[in-house]
Amino acid sequence: MGKATGSKIPRLCPCGRNARSTGRGNDGEKRYGVLCSTCNRVNIHDKKNYCEKCGFVAEVPQQIEVDHKDGNRRNNNRENLWCLCANCHRLKTHANSEWENRYE
């Protein structure tokens, strides 16, 4: 089984509302995301259909991923988010060694 996402502790969205529930983990405990439902929905609608680094135009939305420019997964300010194709996202993550800090 895969790792559950989110935190066991309810947290506040940067807008001040309670973060949305992401379900229950393998241990049965309730998990919470970083954003509230409203901010999460807004961010999804802001997703572009092209890579902002290489210009790749996606045929389906799943080919584009939202990345944090500074590598901080908790910094969800719009200025810190950009859309990358899967290849550019992986190259950036590897080049900046962002994968080392994933579980901190």
Helices and strands as residue ranges (DSSP letters): E 21-24, E 30-32, H 37-45, G 61-63, E 64-68, G 78-80, E 81-85, H 86-95, G 98-101
